[in-house]
Amino acid sequence: MTTVEQRPAGGSLVEQFEYGLDAPICLTWELTYACNLACVHCLSSSGRRDPRELTTEQCEAVIDELQRMQVFYVNIGGGEPTVRSDFWHLLEYAVSHNVGVKFSTNGVRITPDKARFLASTDYVDVQISLDGATADVNDHVRGPGSFDMAIRALQNLNDAGFRDAKISVVVTRQNVGQLDEFKAIADSFGATLRLTRLRPSGRGADVWDELHPTAVQQRELYEWLLRAGDNVLTGDSFFHLAGFGETLPGLNLCGAGRVVCLIDPIGDVYACPFAIHDQFLAGNILADGGFASVWQTSELFRDLRSPQTSGACTSCHAFDKCRGGCMAAKFFTGLPLDGPDPECVQGYGEAALESRGAIPKASQDHSHSAKPRPPKRKTEPVLLTLGKPAPPVRACAENPLAGFDPHSKGS
């Protein structure tokens, strides 16, 4: 049995968070793996629906439990969550049970009617994914037409009077030079820009070497974020950049299993939203007595809430700021968890990558095509092309948007 460490009586908020909370501040809940897109960096390898995904009644039971635990809000994603036929019902159910909802979407079902509904609903935050400030950069990784779809959703929300939508950008080597343009787009729609880090998980593992920002770009990103201050959201995405010097706004701590976690479409609970792998599987809400039981009794979570060793990183002058970096980024690049972050700004990650071990793959792959991406030459661009799909072979392979016209004015 793992010894439960006692929370210190004093210390900073970060030091308190390291020992975990009775309930997560927020959790990520992937409602479905179904998605109309096939982004090359998708951390959950989404595309096809899993036939085992939780039913409406099971999802309602999860929301009831989150209300009892007083979880502040749930971050709903996927896949594309709005393609679930009960998505809007579940959103209303959560709000009526005092569980705030932030949901991430590519915008495909943010029609004028749905935008007006969202504008009239309290405790809901909408986050539109956009990975290029221009169509050529965005559609390169998210698919043809995805830029226009996202902009149309933002326009619908703005026209409906929805205030402070979020534009969520995964920072890549190709778009890091567009930060000012992203901010201008956000400002034009009365939205807030949110930048997140590219993680090498899911399909992102296949393209991380090509897409993650260079060392020079990391410095440029850090300086841009310092200038932006609280006007740009980052969550806990870039705490590894604190090794440059000044700490960035946000939680400078890996919150995995301490203040955040993930529930996947079939009820599996993972310590980290970016580490969907058996090694970080804490339990299942159906098999292990519900979410509260997993959160409070999982051996994995108990281990994560104990003081962590960070190997040679603890002797680095920047350790107290970067805390050793991102667990998922280390794991999915084949680095030890007590080693440096692969994008360590002190340069230790580059050396570690030269001698890294076997690179693990995500435990599940729900991509539209079961065929792996072919190996590419270093000079070959990362271009997403959506060919004509093969006929569905089982229920979870069906087009999640069959019969839906994204240009219609209905729901």
N, C-alpha and C positions, 0 to 999 in steps of 0.2 A: 504494500500500500504506500502510495506517495505521501510524504509528510506535507501537511498543509502549512505553509509559511504564514506567520502572523504579520498583519499589516502594521507598518510603523506608525507610532502615535503622531509624529510630525512629518516634515518633509514637503517637497513641492507636489503640485497636482500630478505631474508626470510620474513622480515616484509613488504616489498613491495608486495611480492607474495601473502601474506595473503589477500590482497584486490582484488586479481584476475587480469587477464590480458584481453586485448581486444580480444585476440584469444588464445587458448591453445598452450602451447609450443609443445605439441604432444598430440595425442588422440589415444585411443585404439579403433579399429574398428573390431568387430567380424563379418566377412562376412557370416558365416554360422554356424549353430549348428550341421551340419553333421560331423561325425568323425568315422574313422575306429577303434578307440580305445574307451575304456570306463574307463579311469583312475579314481580310487576311490576318488581322491581329486579334481576332475575337478570343478573349481569354477563356471562354467556356466552350469553344468549338461548336457554336450553335448552328442550327439550320433546321434539323428535323425534330418533330415533337417526340418525346419519350412517352410510350403508351402507359407507363406506370405513374405519370404525374398525378399529383394530389387532386382529389375531386374538389368540387365547390364546398361541400360540407367539411371536408378535412381542412381546407384553407380557412374557413370560418372558425374552426376550432383553434387553429394556430393564432388567429387574430384575437380570439377570446383570451387565450393564454398570454399573449403579449400585453393585452389590457390589464390583466391581473398582475403581471410583472412590472407594470408602469413603464414599459419601453416607450421612449419619447417619440420616435418615429421609425418607420421601416422604409428602406431604400429598395424599391421594387425594380427588378431588371429581368434579363433573360439572356439569350433570345430576345424576341420582341414581345414584351408582356401584353400589349394591346391586341395581339392576335388571338388571345384566349377569349372565347365567347363570353366568359363570366368576368372579364377583367373589370368592367365598369361597375358591376354589382359588388365585386370584392373591394374596389376603391371606396364606394359608398359605405359598405359594411365597416371597413376599418375606421373611416372618419366618424361614423356614428357611434363607434366604440372607443373614441378618444385616442386612436392610434393615428398619428399623422402619417401621410404618405408622400414620399418623393419617388417619382418613377422616371426611369430613363427610357427614351424611345427614339427611334430613327425618324419619327414624325409621320409614318405612313397612315395612321388613323386619326391624326389630329385634324379632323375636318372642321369646317366652320361651326357646325352644330355641336361637336364635342368640345371645341374651344370655348363656346359660350357656356356649356355645362361646367367646364373647369373653372371659368371665370366666376361662376356663381357658387363655387364650392370652397369651404374653408379648409385649412390644414392640408392643402395639397400643393406640392411643388413639382413642376414639370421640367425635365432636363432633356434637351434635344442634343443628340450626338452629331458632331460636325468635326471632321478631321482635316479640313482644308479650308482656307479662306476663299479659295477659288474652286470651281468645279473640277479642273484638271487635277489638282492636288488631292482633293477630297475623294473623288470618284476613283482615283488610282488604287485606293485601299478599301473603300466602302462599296464600290460598284457603280456602274453607269446609272445616272439619274438620281443618285442619292443626295447630291448637293441641293438640287432643285426641290426635292421632297422635304428636306430639312428646312430650307428657307421658306417654303410654302407653309409649313407647320408654324414657324415663328411668326409669319405674317398673319395667319389665322388667329393665333393667340393674341397678338397685338391688336388686331381689329376687334376682337371680342372683349377687350379690356382686361385681359389677364395681365397681372403686374409681376414683374421680376421673374420671368422665366430664366432658366439657366441654359447656357450653351456649353456643352461638355466637350472638351478637346483632348484627345490623347496626343501628347507632344511627340513628334517624330523628327527624324533627320530632315524630312521634306517640308514640314510645316513650321519648324521652330523660327524660321525667318519671317513668319506671317503673324507674329503675336500682335503687332499694332493693328493689323487688318482684322484679326479676330475681335479685338476690343472695339473697333469701330462698328463691326457688325452687331455686336452685343448692344452697344450704345444706341444704334439706330432702331432697335426693337425694344428698348427699355429693359433689356435683359442683363444678366450678370454672367460674366465669363468665368468658367471653371476649367482649370487645367489639371490633367491627370497624367500620371507617368505610364509609359509603355512598359508592360510587364511581359516577360518571356514565357507566359503560360498559355495553354490551349494552342490555337493556331499561331498565337504570337510567338511561340518558341521557334517556329520555322522561319520567321522573318526578323527576329530580334537583332541579329547581327547586321542586317541591312538597314533597319528602320530606327534603331535607338540613336539618340543624339550623340554626336562626337564630344570629346572632352572640351573642345573650344566652344561648342554649342551649349554644353552644360553650364559653362561660365556665363555665357550670354543670357541664358535662361534665368540663372540665379540673379544677375544684375537687373534684368527686366522685372523679375518678381519683387525685388527690393523696391524698385521705383513704383511699382503698382500698389504695393502695400495691401491694405484690406479691401481694395476695390476689385481684386481678383481672388477667387477661391481656389484653394489647392487641397483642402483636407489634410491627409497625412501623406500625400503623394511624393513630396520632394524633401522630406526631412534629411535625406542623405546629402543634399546640397548645403546643409548647415555647416558641413566641414570646411567650407570656404571661409567662414567667419561668423557673420551675424546670423542669428536664427530667424527663419522665416515664420510668418504668421501660421497658426494651425497647430495641430497636435504633432509634436516632434517625437514620435514614438511609434513603434510597431504595436498596434492595438490588437493583434490577432489573439483571440481567445480571452482577451482581457476586457476590452470595451466594445469590440466588434466581432462578428462572425458571419457566416453565410448559411442559408437554408436553400438547398437546390430543389428542382421541380419534383423530385420523388421523396423529399423529406430528409435527405442526408444533410447533416450539419458539419460544416468545415470551419476550421479555425480562422481561415483567411479567405476573403472574397476572391483573392488572386491566386489561390493555391488549391485548386480542385484536384486533389490527388489523394490516394488512399492513406498516405503517410500523415495527412492533416485531417483525416476523417474522425470526428469526435463521437458520432453516433447517428441514430436515425430517430426522428420524432415519433414514428409509428411503432418501431420495435423497442424503443428504450424509454417509454413512459412519458413522452411529450418533450417539448423544447426546454422547459424549465429544468427537467431532470437532466437532460444532456448538458445544459449550460452549467449547472451547479455540481454535477457529480462526475463528469467526464475526466478520465485520467489524463488525457491529452491536455485539456484545459488546465488541470491542476499543475501539470508540468510547466506549461507556458506561464503560469502565474507565479512560479518560483523564480528566484534570482537566476538570471541567465548568464552563462559564460560566453564571452565573445572572443576567445582566443587572443591572438596578438593584437586585435583591435583595442583591447582594454588599455594597452600601453600607449596608444596613439593620443596625441594632444587634442584631437577633435572628437574623441569617443563620446564625451558627455553631451555633445551636440548632435551627432549623427546616430548614436546608439548602435553602431554596427551596420546600419542600413536595412534593406528590405529582405525579409525571410523568403518570400516567393521569388524575388529576383535572383537570390543566391541559389535556391534549390533548382530552379528550372534552367540555370546555366551550368549546372554541375558543380557548383561550389559548396563547400561545407557550410552548415548553418552558423558555425562559430568563426567563419572567415569573413573577409571584407566583402562589401557590396560590389557587384561587378562594375558598377559605375562610380566607385569610390573616387571622390574628387582629389584625394591625396595621391592617386595613381596606383594604389595597392591592388585594386581590382584587375587592372590590366595584366599585372604579373601573375595573379592567381588564375586568370583565364587561360594563360598559356599552359598551365599544368592541370587544368580541370579534369574531373573524372567523367564518367558516363553521364549524359544528359537525360534525365527522366522525362517521360511523356505524361501528359494528363491522363487520368484513369478512364475518361470517357470522351468519345468523339461523336457529336451529332451533326457533323457537317453534311451539307446537301449531298455531296459525293463522298463515297467511302474511299475513293482513291486518294492516296497521299499526294501532296504537291511534289512535282518532280524536282530533282536537284537543279539549281541554277548557277550559272557562272556569276562571279562577283560583279561583273559589269552589266548583268542583265537586270532590268528594272523590276520592281515588285508591282505587277499590274494585275488587277482583278478583272477577269472576264467571266461573264455569266452566260454559259452556253445553253442550248435547249435542253431542259431537264428530261431525264428518262422517266418512263411511266412509273408511278409509285408501286412499291412492292409490298408495303404494309402500311398500317394506319399512320404510324409516326413519320412516314416518308411523304405523306400527302402535302400538297401546297397549303400552307397555313392561311393563305389569302385567296383561296379558290372562291370565285364569284364576287370578290370585293373590288369595287372600282374606287381607287384612291382619289379620283377627281370628282366623285359625286358629292352632293351636298348633304346626303343622308348620313346615318351613323354606321 
